[in-house]
Amino acid sequence: MDQPTKQLIDFPTMFLIKAMGHANPELRHEVVAIVNKHSATKLQDHNVTLKESSKGNYVSITVNVHATSQEQLDKIYTDLHAHHLIKMTL
């Protein structure tokens, strides 16, 4: 008998997503747009933080998103990975 798959995350929940790329003025906008595309509640400024690398060549953007399902998170990560400005996600 197959056992049901146990969910690792209890939804809904606030979930941190980090995207990193070369320092580019459009990167923040693009990350926020991707997350908002898959979210019922739009990100507020206090849900988005930026951190530059020590030399300023790279930036990491952390968003605190209201996640409602694993499917939603998978779609966000898929779109982030596909974007040319984003080099890595966590």
C-alpha positions as CSV (number, residue, x, y, z in Angstrom):
1,M,0.0,0.0,0.0
2,D,1.2,3.5,-0.8
3,Q,1.5,5.8,2.1
4,P,0.4,9.4,1.7
5,T,3.2,11.9,1.2
6,K,3.8,14.0,4.3
7,Q,4.0,17.7,3.6
8,L,7.2,19.2,4.9
9,I,5.7,22.7,5.3
10,D,2.4,23.5,6.9
11,F,0.5,25.9,4.6
12,P,-0.4,28.8,4.7
13,T,2.9,30.2,6.1
14,M,5.3,33.0,5.6
15,F,8.3,31.7,3.6
16,L,11.6,33.3,2.9
17,I,12.9,33.2,-0.7
18,K,16.4,34.5,-1.6
19,A,17.4,35.4,-5.2
20,M,20.9,36.5,-6.1
21,G,22.4,38.1,-9.2
22,H,24.8,40.7,-10.5
23,A,24.1,44.2,-9.1
24,N,21.4,45.6,-11.5
25,P,18.8,48.2,-10.8
26,E,16.1,46.0,-12.4
27,L,16.8,42.9,-10.3
28,R,14.6,43.9,-7.3
29,H,11.7,44.8,-9.6
30,E,12.0,41.6,-11.5
31,V,12.1,39.4,-8.3
32,V,9.1,41.2,-6.8
33,A,7.2,40.9,-10.1
34,I,7.8,37.1,-10.3
35,V,6.7,36.6,-6.7
36,N,3.6,38.8,-7.1
37,K,2.6,36.9,-10.3
38,H,2.1,33.8,-8.1
39,S,0.7,35.4,-5.0
40,A,-2.8,36.5,-4.0
41,T,-1.3,39.1,-1.6
42,K,1.2,41.5,-3.1
43,L,4.6,42.1,-1.5
44,Q,4.9,45.2,0.7
45,D,8.2,47.1,0.9
46,H,8.9,45.7,4.4
47,N,8.7,42.1,2.9
48,V,11.7,42.8,0.6
49,T,15.3,43.2,1.7
50,L,18.4,43.8,-0.3
51,K,22.0,43.1,0.6
52,E,25.0,44.0,-1.6
53,S,28.2,41.9,-1.7
54,S,31.3,43.4,-0.1
55,K,32.5,44.7,-3.5
56,G,29.1,45.7,-4.7
57,N,29.2,43.4,-7.7
58,Y,26.3,41.2,-6.6
59,V,23.1,41.6,-4.7
60,S,20.8,39.2,-2.8
61,I,17.2,39.9,-2.5
62,T,15.1,38.2,0.2
63,V,11.4,38.2,0.0
64,N,9.0,37.1,2.8
65,V,6.1,35.7,0.9
66,H,2.7,34.5,2.1
67,A,2.9,30.9,0.7
68,T,-0.3,29.0,0.3
69,S,1.0,25.7,-1.3
70,Q,4.0,23.8,-2.4
71,E,2.7,24.2,-6.0
72,Q,2.9,28.0,-5.6
73,L,6.4,27.9,-4.3
74,D,7.5,25.6,-7.1
75,K,6.1,28.0,-9.7
76,I,7.9,31.0,-8.1
77,Y,11.2,29.1,-8.0
78,T,10.8,27.9,-11.6
79,D,10.2,31.5,-12.8
80,L,13.1,32.8,-10.7
81,H,15.5,30.1,-12.1
82,A,14.4,31.0,-15.7
83,H,15.1,34.7,-15.4
84,H,18.4,35.9,-17.0
85,L,19.2,38.4,-14.2
86,I,19.0,35.7,-11.4
87,K,22.0,33.5,-10.9
88,M,21.0,31.6,-7.8
89,T,18.0,31.0,-5.5
90,L,17.7,29.6,-2.0
